[in-house]
């Protein structure tokens, strides 16, 4: 993950109530200067950003 820097970070609640979900939107920039966008959604507010970061990195590695 040290090959990527966080460009921005946004999160918000996707739903309300006891089963609410959080969404995190995270663009990552690789060492070549290309941005890769990731989204994470989870019932856990701490997991949503992690999933978003992994999504961005997976997209960078897969070339999509």
C-alpha positions as CSV (number, residue, x, y, z in Angstrom):
1,X,0.0,0.0,0.0
2,X,3.0,2.3,0.2
3,X,2.8,2.7,-3.6
4,X,-0.4,4.7,-3.3
5,X,-1.3,8.0,-1.6
6,X,-4.7,9.0,-0.5
7,X,-5.9,11.9,-2.6
8,X,-9.2,12.6,-0.8
9,X,-11.7,10.9,1.5
10,X,-15.5,11.2,1.7
11,X,-17.9,9.1,3.7
12,X,-21.5,9.3,4.7
13,X,-24.4,7.2,5.9
14,X,-26.1,5.2,3.2
15,X,-29.1,4.3,5.4
16,X,-30.5,5.1,8.8
17,X,-31.6,3.0,11.8
18,X,-30.1,0.2,13.7
19,X,-28.9,-1.6,10.6
20,X,-27.5,1.6,8.9
21,X,-24.6,1.3,6.5
22,X,-21.7,3.6,5.8
23,X,-20.2,4.4,2.4
24,X,-16.6,5.7,1.8
25,X,-15.3,7.1,-1.5
26,X,-11.5,7.0,-1.7
27,X,-9.4,8.0,-4.7
28,X,-5.8,6.8,-4.5
29,X,-2.8,8.0,-6.6
30,X,-0.1,5.6,-7.7
31,X,3.6,6.5,-8.0
32,X,3.0,7.2,-11.7
33,X,0.5,9.9,-10.9
34,X,-2.6,8.0,-12.1
35,X,-5.7,8.2,-9.9
36,X,-7.7,5.1,-9.0
37,X,-11.2,5.4,-7.4
38,X,-12.6,3.0,-4.8
39,X,-15.8,2.7,-2.9
40,X,-16.5,0.7,0.2
41,X,-19.8,0.0,1.9
42,X,-20.2,-1.7,5.2
43,X,-22.4,-1.8,8.4
44,X,-19.1,-1.0,10.2
45,X,-18.0,2.6,9.9
46,X,-14.3,1.5,10.3
47,X,-14.5,-1.1,7.5
48,X,-16.1,1.1,4.8
49,X,-12.9,3.2,4.3
50,X,-10.7,0.1,4.4
51,X,-12.9,-1.6,1.7
52,X,-12.8,1.6,-0.3
53,X,-9.0,1.7,-0.2
54,X,-8.7,-2.0,-1.2
55,X,-11.2,-1.4,-4.0
56,X,-9.0,1.4,-5.4
57,X,-5.8,-0.6,-5.1
58,X,-7.5,-3.7,-6.7
59,X,-8.7,-1.5,-9.6
60,X,-5.1,-0.2,-10.1
61,X,-3.6,-3.7,-10.0
62,X,-6.2,-5.1,-12.4
63,X,-6.0,-2.2,-14.8
64,X,-9.7,-1.3,-14.7
